[in-house]
């Protein structure tokens, strides 16, 4: 019975395809695979926005949305109606075509990334042999969309905000990719399905997730920090900070176009979280062997919600970084750590199984982390602040 529940969406798709003519089955199969993604993740975006505002309100000791609908849970509907009815203002000197295409390309790139994410057993839109490569390739379209938004607005603030955003995204995309290479080295494949299948085994009740290894844990932490910066989430939200450069590259956007940027940011956050789950957290695999009777897609979305809660918690806790701090972290800490972590993964692979492998690889991860952290802290000069007019 549990197997039927686990595969209910796959069985339902095949049942519907059985009633279609043979000539249209490939097209109908693609539609039936894509439409649930187009519905589920925007719905998750709407739920996440209201929960994030309520969570931040609780963290900051204030009320969140509480007027629209019961407990304020109709706030996403009100925001959607407001975005659709607000005036779409475009500068006279702007490139109107590029100005329109920029938010559309951003949302399209975010949706394309879901094509290779296994959201359950036998639940992946396209099982590519180079699925991880495809994910990062379509993710690079986001930088193009950001540049299009800043350049087409014909505003110095927009252009400066776009340049700052692109510098940040490129800087953190390097450690993001390098952090995922350790999993590819261990799995010997770029297929996301193969990577998840390698983590579905158990020793007793404990899973064989890559995060439960020294190189896997370090890779996961580096991946999530870089994913936070790639998604322009706090504390890396300098490109769109009101106090930094007046909302950045989308300062000249209003109405529904602005809502598309907002949607694309959250879809990108969900996509990178889904890739982190696929690479390090076992994908759709259960956390314990005695919980495998629960449907696989439940575990994928449960992990996705847990990571989203982590993003919200960090946003409500940490202050925004300065630009020099942000770039120093990327190039002077995360990049060397990602490269050294690749060496650690290679050492883990060739050493014999046992306690010595754990000790050696743990030292290879912890020691550089401490030394690189001290190297960054050594350059800071803290002085006692003196107040002239205070007794």
C-alpha positions as CSV (number, residue, x, y, z in Angstrom):
1,X,0.0,0.0,0.0
2,X,2.8,2.4,0.9
3,X,4.4,1.7,-2.5
4,X,1.2,2.7,-4.3
5,X,0.9,6.0,-2.2
6,X,4.6,6.7,-3.0
7,X,4.0,6.3,-6.7
8,X,0.5,7.7,-6.9
9,X,1.5,10.7,-9.1
10,X,3.6,8.5,-11.4
11,X,0.7,5.9,-11.7
12,X,-1.8,8.7,-12.3
13,X,0.3,10.2,-15.1
14,X,0.6,6.8,-16.8
15,X,-3.2,6.2,-16.3
16,X,-4.0,9.5,-18.1
17,X,-1.5,8.8,-20.9
18,X,-3.3,5.5,-21.5
19,X,-6.3,7.4,-22.7
20,X,-4.4,9.6,-25.1
21,X,-3.5,8.8,-28.8
22,X,0.0,7.4,-29.2
23,X,1.0,10.4,-31.4
24,X,0.4,13.0,-28.7
25,X,1.7,11.0,-25.7
26,X,5.2,12.5,-25.6
27,X,3.8,16.0,-25.6
28,X,1.1,15.2,-23.0
29,X,3.7,13.5,-20.9
30,X,5.9,16.6,-20.9
31,X,2.8,18.8,-20.0
32,X,1.8,16.5,-17.1
33,X,5.4,16.6,-15.8
34,X,5.8,20.4,-16.0
35,X,2.4,21.6,-14.9
36,X,2.6,20.3,-11.3
37,X,6.0,22.1,-10.9
38,X,4.5,25.4,-12.3
39,X,1.7,25.1,-9.7
40,X,3.5,23.7,-6.7
41,X,6.4,26.0,-6.4
42,X,4.5,29.3,-6.9
43,X,2.0,28.1,-4.3
44,X,5.0,27.3,-2.0
45,X,6.3,30.8,-2.7
46,X,3.0,32.3,-1.6
47,X,2.9,30.3,1.6
48,X,6.5,31.1,2.3
49,X,6.1,34.8,2.0
50,X,3.4,35.0,4.6
51,X,5.2,32.6,6.9
52,X,8.4,34.5,6.5
53,X,6.7,37.8,7.4
54,X,5.1,36.2,10.4
55,X,8.3,34.6,11.5
56,X,10.3,37.8,11.1
57,X,7.6,39.6,13.1
58,X,7.9,37.1,15.9
59,X,11.7,37.3,15.8
60,X,11.6,41.2,15.9
61,X,8.8,41.2,18.6
62,X,6.1,42.7,16.4
63,X,3.0,41.5,14.6
64,X,3.2,40.1,11.1
65,X,0.4,40.1,8.6
66,X,-2.9,39.7,10.6
67,X,-5.6,41.6,8.8
68,X,-6.3,39.9,5.4
69,X,-8.1,36.6,5.9
70,X,-7.9,34.3,9.0
71,X,-4.6,35.0,10.8
72,X,-3.5,37.0,7.8
73,X,-3.0,34.0,5.5
74,X,-4.8,35.7,2.6
75,X,-2.0,38.3,2.5
76,X,-0.3,36.7,-0.6
77,X,-3.6,37.0,-2.5
78,X,-3.9,40.7,-1.5
79,X,-0.3,41.3,-2.6
80,X,-1.0,39.6,-5.9
81,X,-4.0,41.7,-6.6
82,X,-2.1,44.8,-5.7
83,X,0.7,43.9,-8.0
84,X,-1.7,43.3,-10.9
85,X,-3.6,46.5,-10.4
86,X,-0.6,48.9,-9.8
87,X,0.5,51.1,-12.6
88,X,3.4,49.8,-14.7
89,X,5.8,52.7,-14.9
90,X,8.6,52.5,-17.4
91,X,11.2,55.4,-17.9
92,X,10.8,57.2,-21.2
93,X,14.5,56.6,-22.1
94,X,14.4,52.9,-21.1
95,X,14.7,50.1,-23.6
96,X,11.1,48.9,-23.4
97,X,11.7,45.4,-24.9
98,X,14.7,44.5,-22.7
99,X,13.0,46.1,-19.7
100,X,10.1,43.7,-20.2
101,X,12.2,40.6,-21.0
102,X,14.5,40.9,-17.9
103,X,12.0,39.7,-15.2
104,X,10.6,37.1,-17.6
105,X,14.1,35.6,-18.2
106,X,14.8,35.6,-14.5
107,X,11.6,33.5,-13.7
108,X,12.2,31.2,-16.7
109,X,15.8,30.5,-15.6
110,X,14.5,29.6,-12.1
111,X,11.8,27.3,-13.5
112,X,14.2,25.5,-15.8
113,X,16.4,24.5,-12.9
114,X,13.6,22.3,-11.5
115,X,13.8,20.0,-14.6
116,X,16.6,17.9,-13.2
117,X,15.7,17.8,-9.5
118,X,14.4,14.4,-8.3
119,X,11.4,15.4,-6.1
120,X,10.5,11.8,-5.3
121,X,11.2,8.2,-6.4
122,X,10.8,8.2,-10.2
123,X,9.7,11.8,-10.0
124,X,12.1,13.9,-12.2
125,X,11.1,15.8,-15.3
126,X,14.3,15.0,-17.3
127,X,16.9,12.5,-16.2
128,X,19.9,14.0,-17.9
129,X,23.4,12.3,-17.7
130,X,24.7,15.8,-17.0
131,X,21.9,17.1,-14.8
132,X,24.2,19.0,-12.3
133,X,25.9,20.7,-15.3
134,X,22.5,21.7,-16.7
135,X,21.4,23.1,-13.3
136,X,24.4,25.4,-13.1
137,X,24.2,26.3,-16.8
138,X,20.6,27.6,-16.6
139,X,21.4,29.3,-13.3
140,X,23.9,31.5,-15.2
141,X,21.0,33.1,-17.0
142,X,20.1,34.9,-13.8
143,X,23.2,37.1,-14.2
144,X,22.1,38.0,-17.7
145,X,18.6,38.9,-16.5
146,X,20.0,41.1,-13.8
147,X,22.3,42.9,-16.2
148,X,19.4,43.4,-18.6
149,X,17.3,44.9,-15.9
150,X,20.0,47.3,-14.8
151,X,21.1,48.3,-18.3
152,X,17.7,48.7,-19.9
153,X,16.4,51.1,-17.1
154,X,18.8,53.8,-18.2
155,X,19.4,54.8,-14.6
156,X,22.8,55.1,-12.9
157,X,21.5,53.6,-9.7
158,X,20.0,50.6,-11.6
159,X,23.3,50.0,-13.5
160,X,25.4,50.3,-10.4
161,X,23.1,47.9,-8.6
162,X,23.3,45.5,-11.5
163,X,27.1,45.6,-11.6
164,X,27.2,45.0,-7.8
165,X,24.8,42.1,-8.1
166,X,26.7,40.5,-11.0
167,X,30.0,40.8,-9.1
168,X,28.5,39.1,-6.1
169,X,26.8,36.3,-8.1
170,X,29.9,35.5,-10.1
171,X,32.1,35.6,-6.9
172,X,29.9,33.1,-5.1
173,X,29.0,31.0,-8.1
174,X,32.6,29.7,-8.1
175,X,32.6,28.2,-4.6
176,X,29.0,27.0,-5.2
177,X,30.2,24.9,-8.2
178,X,33.4,23.8,-6.5
179,X,31.4,22.7,-3.4
180,X,29.3,20.4,-5.5
181,X,32.3,18.8,-7.3
182,X,33.1,16.7,-4.2
183,X,29.8,14.9,-4.6
184,X,30.4,14.4,-8.3
185,X,33.8,13.0,-7.5
186,X,32.4,10.5,-5.0
187,X,29.3,9.5,-7.2
188,X,31.3,9.4,-10.4
189,X,28.3,10.9,-12.2
190,X,26.7,14.2,-13.1
191,X,23.2,12.7,-13.0
192,X,21.1,13.9,-10.1
193,X,19.1,10.7,-10.1
194,X,22.4,8.6,-9.7
195,X,23.6,10.9,-6.9
196,X,20.4,10.4,-5.0
197,X,20.3,6.7,-5.5
198,X,23.8,6.4,-4.0
199,X,22.5,7.9,-0.8
200,X,19.4,5.7,-0.3
201,X,21.2,3.0,1.6
202,X,21.3,2.6,5.4
203,X,23.6,1.1,8.0
204,X,21.2,0.0,10.7
205,X,18.9,3.0,11.0
206,X,21.4,5.6,9.8
207,X,21.4,6.9,6.2
208,X,24.3,7.1,3.8
209,X,23.9,10.8,3.1
210,X,27.0,12.6,1.9
211,X,26.5,15.3,4.5
212,X,27.5,12.7,7.2
213,X,31.2,12.7,6.0
214,X,33.8,15.4,6.8
215,X,34.0,16.6,3.1
216,X,30.3,16.3,2.7
217,X,29.5,18.4,5.7
218,X,32.1,21.1,4.7
219,X,30.7,21.0,1.1
220,X,27.1,21.4,2.4
221,X,28.0,24.4,4.6
222,X,30.0,26.1,1.7
223,X,27.1,25.3,-0.7
224,X,24.5,26.8,1.5
225,X,26.5,30.0,2.2
226,X,27.1,30.5,-1.5
227,X,23.5,29.7,-2.3
228,X,22.4,32.4,0.2
229,X,24.6,34.9,-1.6
230,X,23.4,33.7,-5.0
231,X,19.8,34.2,-4.0
232,X,20.5,37.7,-2.7
233,X,19.2,36.7,0.7
234,X,20.2,38.4,3.9
235,X,23.0,39.0,5.0
236,X,24.1,39.1,1.4
237,X,21.3,41.3,0.1
238,X,23.4,44.3,-0.8
239,X,22.4,44.4,-4.5
240,X,18.8,45.2,-3.5
241,X,19.2,46.9,-0.1
242,X,17.2,50.1,0.2
243,X,20.0,51.6,2.4
244,X,22.7,50.5,0.0
245,X,21.9,51.6,-3.5
246,X,18.1,52.4,-3.5
247,X,16.8,48.9,-4.1
248,X,19.4,48.1,-6.8
249,X,18.9,46.8,-10.3
250,X,15.0,46.8,-10.1
251,X,14.6,50.4,-8.8
252,X,12.8,51.3,-12.1
253,X,10.3,48.4,-11.9
254,X,6.8,48.5,-10.5
255,X,3.6,46.5,-10.5
256,X,3.7,43.0,-11.8
257,X,7.2,43.2,-13.2
258,X,8.5,43.9,-9.7
259,X,6.4,40.9,-8.4
260,X,8.2,38.7,-11.0
261,X,11.6,39.7,-9.6
262,X,10.3,38.8,-6.2
263,X,8.9,35.5,-7.5
264,X,12.2,34.7,-9.3
265,X,14.2,35.3,-6.1
266,X,12.2,32.8,-4.1
267,X,12.1,30.3,-6.9
268,X,15.9,30.5,-7.1
269,X,16.1,30.0,-3.4
270,X,13.9,26.9,-3.6
271,X,15.9,25.6,-6.6
272,X,19.3,25.9,-4.9
273,X,17.9,24.4,-1.8
274,X,16.6,21.5,-3.9
275,X,20.0,20.9,-5.4
276,X,21.6,21.0,-1.9
277,X,19.1,18.3,-0.8
278,X,19.9,16.3,-3.9
279,X,23.7,16.5,-3.5
280,X,24.1,16.3,0.3
281,X,20.9,15.4,2.1
282,X,19.9,12.2,0.3
283,X,17.3,13.8,-2.0
284,X,13.9,12.1,-1.4
285,X,15.4,9.4,0.9
286,X,14.1,9.1,4.5
287,X,16.3,10.2,7.4
288,X,16.0,6.9,9.1
289,X,15.4,3.4,7.8
290,X,12.2,2.8,9.8
291,X,10.6,5.9,8.1
292,X,10.9,4.6,4.5
293,X,7.1,3.8,4.4
294,X,6.4,7.5,4.2
295,X,6.1,8.7,0.6
296,X,9.4,9.9,-0.9
297,X,8.1,13.2,-2.1
298,X,7.1,14.1,1.4
299,X,10.7,13.9,2.5
300,X,11.9,16.1,-0.3
301,X,9.5,18.9,0.5
302,X,10.0,18.5,4.2
303,X,13.7,19.1,3.7
304,X,13.0,22.0,1.4
305,X,10.7,23.6,4.1
306,X,13.4,23.0,6.7
307,X,16.1,24.8,4.6
308,X,13.6,27.6,3.9
309,X,13.0,28.1,7.6
310,X,16.8,28.3,8.0
311,X,16.9,31.1,5.4
312,X,14.2,33.0,7.2
313,X,16.0,32.5,10.6
314,X,19.2,33.9,9.2
315,X,17.5,36.9,7.6
316,X,16.0,37.8,11.0
317,X,19.2,37.3,12.9
318,X,22.3,38.5,11.0
319,X,23.0,42.1,9.9
320,X,23.9,43.0,6.3
321,X,27.6,42.7,5.4
322,X,29.6,45.4,3.9
323,X,30.7,45.0,0.3
324,X,34.4,44.4,1.1
325,X,33.4,41.8,3.8
326,X,31.2,40.0,1.3
327,X,34.0,39.8,-1.4
328,X,36.7,38.9,1.1
329,X,34.6,36.0,2.4
330,X,34.1,34.7,-1.2
331,X,37.7,34.9,-2.5
332,X,39.8,34.6,0.7
333,X,37.8,32.0,2.6
334,X,35.2,30.1,0.6
335,X,37.3,29.6,-2.6
336,X,40.3,28.2,-0.8
337,X,38.1,26.0,1.5
338,X,36.3,24.6,-1.5
339,X,39.5,23.7,-3.3
340,X,40.9,22.1,-0.1
341,X,37.7,20.2,0.4
342,X,38.1,18.6,-3.1
343,X,41.5,17.4,-1.9
344,X,39.8,16.0,1.3
345,X,37.2,14.2,-0.8
346,X,40.0,12.6,-2.9
347,X,41.9,11.5,0.3
348,X,38.6,10.0,1.7
349,X,38.1,8.0,-1.5
350,X,41.5,6.4,-1.6
351,X,42.1,5.8,2.1
352,X,41.0,2.5,3.6
353,X,37.7,2.4,5.6
354,X,38.3,3.0,9.2
355,X,38.8,5.5,12.0
356,X,42.1,6.8,10.5
357,X,40.2,8.0,7.4
358,X,37.8,10.0,9.6
359,X,40.5,11.5,11.7
360,X,42.7,12.5,8.7
361,X,39.8,14.0,6.7
362,X,38.4,15.8,9.7
363,X,41.8,17.5,10.3
364,X,42.0,18.4,6.6
365,X,38.7,20.3,6.9
366,X,39.0,21.8,10.4
367,X,42.6,23.1,10.3
368,X,42.3,25.2,7.1
369,X,39.0,26.6,8.3
370,X,40.6,27.8,11.5
371,X,43.7,29.2,9.7
372,X,41.7,31.0,7.0
373,X,39.3,32.4,9.6
374,X,42.2,33.7,11.6
375,X,43.8,35.2,8.5
376,X,40.6,37.2,7.8
377,X,40.3,38.3,11.4
378,X,44.0,39.4,11.7
379,X,43.5,42.3,9.3
380,X,40.9,43.9,11.5
381,X,41.9,46.6,13.9
382,X,39.5,47.2,16.7
383,X,39.9,50.5,18.6
384,X,38.3,51.8,21.7
385,X,35.6,54.4,20.7
386,X,35.8,57.6,22.7
387,X,32.8,59.9,23.2
388,X,33.9,63.5,23.7
389,X,30.8,64.8,25.3
390,X,30.0,61.9,27.6
391,X,31.1,62.0,31.2
